Amino acid sequence: MPDALRKFKATIFQALAHPTRIAILETLRGGELPVSIIIERLMLEPANASQHFAVLRAKHIVTRRKAGSQVYYSVRDPLILEVLDIMRRYFQVHLEESLSLLKEAEREETERILMTTVCT
């Protein structure tokens, strides 16, 4: 894989590396919204939201449109939402694996306790 492509991927993942930025993108899943609604839905401080929007804009993940005094944001390319969906599926698979291992460990521990109790 060319180094330039790896760097591109890394910069996108860096931009996504904050839960608030992911929440912003998930909020925009339904389409363009004014900043005020995004801030309200996510209960963000305006200054904090501004910093996150700046990162997303700098990486061309969101687009901004101004209409009068309102600023609107939208996801530039819906493919980024597919990336988030894939990460959700990845998380679910690994969560299911972890839960399965935990249940197995609990079953083994219960059996060990029962065997210890029966033997004493």
N, C-alpha and C positions, 0 to 999 in steps of 0.2 A: 504494500500500500504506500503510495507516495506520502512523503513527510508533510506536504502542504495539506493534504486531506486529513491526516491525523491532527494537525494543528487546528484545522477548521472544526473538527468534531470536538476537540478539547475546549475550544472557546464557546461552543454552543452548550456543552455540558456545564461549563463554568457559569454561564448565564442562568442555567436551570438549577444551579447548586444551592438555591435558597428556597425554603418552603413558601415564603411569601410570593416569590415570582411564579412558582408553580400554581399557587392559589389564584393569582391574577390570570394566568392563562386558562385555568379551569373555569373561572368566572366568565371569561370571554368566549367560552366554547359556544354559547348560543348566538354570538354575533357582537357587533359593535356596542359599546356602552360608554356613557360619560364617566369621567374620572370620579365625580361625586358619588355615583352609584357603586362603583367598584370599591371606593374607600368605605362607604357605608356598609356594604355587604361583608367586607372582610375586616371591618372595624380597625382600619389603619389610621395612623397619624398622617396627615397630608405630606409632611416633610419626608417621612419614611417612605411613603408610597412614591413620591417623586423620585427618590433615589432608585427604587426598584424599576420604575418605568424607564428611567434613563439607561439602566443596564440592558433592559429588553430592547429598547430602541437602538442602542449602540450596536447590538448584535443582529439587528434587523429581524427580530422575532415578532415584534408588534409594529403597527403603524399608528400614526397619530393624525387626527384631523381636528381642526379648530373651526367652530361655528359660533360666531359671536363671542361670548365670554366662556362658552363651554368647550372643553377639550374631550374628544372621543378617542377611544382606543379600540383596536381590533387585532386579531391574530393575522399576521402577514400571510402565512401559509398554513393551511390546516394539517399539513404533514407533521408539524410539531406536536399537534394534539394526538396524532397516531403514535408518536414516540412516547408520549405520556401514557397512552393506553397500553402500549407494550410493556412499559415499566410497571404498570399496575398488575398486568397479568404475570410478569416475572415475580413480583412481590407475592402475589397470591400463591403461585406454585411453590415458592420457597417457604412461605408461611405454612402451607399444607404439609410440606415435608417435615418442617420443624415440629408441628403439632403431632404428626404421626410418630416421630421419634420420641417426643415427650410422653405420649400415651404409652408407647412401648416401654420406656424407662419406668414409668409409674407402675405398669403391670408387673415388670420384673421386681421392682422394689416391694410391691404388695406380696408377690410370691415368696420373696426372700423373708419377709416379716412373718408370713404364715408358716413357712418351713422352720424358722427359728422358734416360733411359738409352739409348734407341734413337737419339735425335738426336745424342748426343755420341760 
